[in-house]
Amino acid sequence: MTTNPKGPAPDIVLTDGALRAASWREDGEYGPFWNTKITRRYQNVDGDVRETSSLRERDLLPAAELTAEIRREILERKREHSQRRTHEHMPSQSDAPEPEDYSEDWHDENMTEKDIRRKRFMDKRKAQDQSQSLQHGPSQES
């Protein structure tokens, strides 16, 4: 196996003439994301092929089109990743929680559904805190 001295190879590479868009996938806390680099190849006075991130005026429109195309590719890969995760973690019908019924709480015209959910959440949190304090006994802090 040959290692690249400049780092890992990009996951997506698109070219348009001398322009090149390369994207590397990173796995983040909330799923994958991509870092993209747009470069232009050229020959220096010695005839060596080099890359630069500086674009000429005539490169701007092709670079924008290349950027849009690589964005579409990234979004497609994100969509595929999301679909795979959804299928992997999809609960069976028996595991699915019953939806909460808020209909009995709608008698109070001043409370919205969001208010009711917030109140129920706070009540559950308070009950959990109380049960934990009973399990662990009084705190030893002074």
C-alpha positions in Angstrom: 0.0 0.0 0.0 1.4 3.4 -1.0 0.8 6.3 1.3 0.3 9.8 -0.1 2.9 12.2 1.5 0.4 15.1 1.2 -2.3 13.3 3.2 -5.3 11.2 2.3 -6.8 11.2 -1.2 -10.0 13.1 -1.6 -13.3 11.3 -1.7 -14.7 13.4 -4.6 -12.7 14.9 -7.4 -14.3 16.8 -10.3 -12.4 18.7 -13.0 -13.2 21.2 -15.7 -10.2 22.0 -17.9 -7.4 23.3 -15.7 -9.8 23.6 -12.7 -10.1 20.9 -10.0 -12.5 20.6 -7.1 -11.5 18.0 -4.5 -13.5 17.1 -1.4 -12.5 15.2 1.7 -15.0 13.5 3.9 -14.8 14.0 7.7 -16.9 12.2 10.2 -18.4 14.7 12.7 -20.6 14.3 15.8 -23.7 14.8 13.7 -22.6 12.8 10.7 -20.3 13.3 7.8 -19.2 16.7 6.4 -16.9 17.6 3.5 -14.1 20.1 3.1 -13.5 21.2 -0.4 -10.6 22.8 -2.2 -10.8 24.5 -5.6 -7.5 24.7 -7.5 -6.2 25.6 -11.0 -3.3 23.7 -12.6 -0.7 25.6 -14.6 2.8 25.2 -15.9 5.5 27.4 -14.5 8.4 28.8 -16.6 10.4 25.6 -16.1 7.5 23.6 -17.5 6.6 22.0 -14.2 2.9 21.4 -13.5 1.8 23.3 -10.4 -1.5 24.0 -8.6 -2.7 27.3 -7.2 -5.8 28.4 -5.4 -5.7 31.8 -7.3 -8.2 31.9 -10.1 -8.1 34.1 -13.2 -11.2 36.1 -14.2 -12.0 33.6 -17.0 -11.9 30.8 -14.4 -14.6 32.3 -12.2 -17.7 31.0 -14.0 -16.4 27.5 -14.6 -15.3 27.4 -10.9 -18.8 28.4 -9.8 -20.3 25.6 -12.0 -17.7 23.1 -10.6 -18.6 24.2 -7.1 -22.3 23.7 -7.7 -21.6 20.3 -9.2 -19.5 19.2 -6.2 -22.1 20.5 -3.8 -24.8 18.3 -5.6 -22.5 15.3 -5.2 -21.9 16.0 -1.5 -25.7 16.4 -0.9 -26.3 13.1 -2.6 -23.8 11.4 -0.4 -25.3 13.0 2.7 -28.7 11.8 1.6 -27.4 8.3 1.1 -25.7 8.3 4.5 -28.9 9.6 6.2 -31.0 6.9 4.5 -28.6 4.1 5.6 -28.7 5.4 9.2 -32.5 5.6 9.1 -32.8 2.0 8.0 -30.1 0.8 10.5 -31.8 2.5 13.5 -35.4 2.2 12.5 -37.3 0.7 15.4 -39.8 -2.1 14.9 -43.5 -1.3 15.3 -43.5 -2.9 18.8 -40.5 -0.7 19.9 -42.1 2.6 18.7 -43.3 4.7 21.6 -46.9 5.7 21.8 -47.5 9.3 20.7 -48.4 11.5 23.6 -52.0 12.7 23.7 -52.3 16.4 24.5 -56.1 16.6 23.8 -57.0 16.6 27.5 -54.8 19.6 28.2 -56.3 21.9 25.6 -58.9 23.2 28.0 -56.5 25.9 29.0 -56.7 28.4 26.1 -53.6 30.3 27.3 -51.3 27.3 26.9 -50.1 26.2 23.5 -49.1 22.6 22.7 -45.4 23.7 23.0 -46.1 25.1 26.5 -47.8 21.8 27.5 -44.8 19.7 26.2 -42.4 22.0 28.0 -44.4 21.7 31.3 -44.5 17.9 31.0 -40.8 17.7 30.2 -40.0 19.9 33.3 -42.3 17.7 35.4 -40.6 14.5 34.3 -37.2 16.1 34.9 -38.2 17.1 38.4 -39.5 13.6 39.1 -36.3 12.1 37.9 -34.2 14.5 40.0 -36.3 13.6 43.1 -36.0 9.9 42.5 -32.2 10.2 42.1 -31.8 12.2 45.2 -33.8 9.6 47.1 -31.6 6.8 45.7 -28.3 8.6 46.5 -29.4 10.1 49.8 -28.8 13.7 50.9 -25.8 15.4 49.3 -22.7 15.7 51.5 -21.9 19.2 50.3 -21.4 21.9 52.9 
